[in-house]
Amino acid sequence: MIYLVEHFFSIQGEGRYSGVPSIFLRFGGCNLRCRGFGAYEIGGERIAGCDTIRAVHTKRFKHMWKSVDDEGALQSVVMQYVDRVAYRPDIILTGGEPMIYAEDPIFYETVVWMLEHGFRVTIETNATLAPPFEAYPAYRDVTFAMAVKLSNSGEPKAKRVVPGIIRRLAEEGNDSFFKFTLDSTSIEKEVEREIREICEPFENEIYCMPLGDNVRQLQANAPVVAEFCLRSGYRYSDRLHVRLWNREEKR
Ligand code: SF4
């Protein structure tokens, strides 16, 4: 069963297609349990976990997830936004971890439909799961934004870095790229060596973004990450949606 947590139309705030108007579909569930960078205040309650807590914390939020029973439902979600504009926005499939559904016929056929209708599709993934591309060839036309988790996620390395999967997404996806979220503490802790070890075998672009789900935190981390990028040669990515709308939801 596929679960859709939320959908919205906004500006892609991160990575290679930063600034592009995009339709976001956020799917529920994840195969990892990152502790994230702290606790989040949601509805007056402090909850520890990653920054997409609504898409991974089943006990607290699953009642808000909608089950998707056919691909027509997802197509309708997309078309309700497309009908408002005179162009094709990008489509971002995010989570949680959307690749837990990669071999589900509804999910896959929806991706095929999106590509056939001229949408550029990006899947934001932790890069620990991938289907065999021979059996699911449409994924060769999808861009994978590979947010491989670092030691600051709290997950064991064997779970968060799966070289064979990274290779498949990096080499067989369409212009796939790496994306890492950093703050001053993580930069002090050998993060450069970790990123190099993960990315070295590949030619794909590497983006580093400052941690921050609000403008103040983002701005506090931005200069440190920018300096890190200058030292290491990686690309700096801001988080435009946070700059523009701070903590507003569905942005
Ligand atoms: S992989 Fe991403 S969505 Fe899953 S728990 Fe970690 S940060 Fe959250």
Residues whose N, C-alpha, C, O or C-beta is under 5 A from the ligand:
A	BS01	SF4	C30 L32 R33 C34 C50 T52 V56 G95 G96 E97 N126
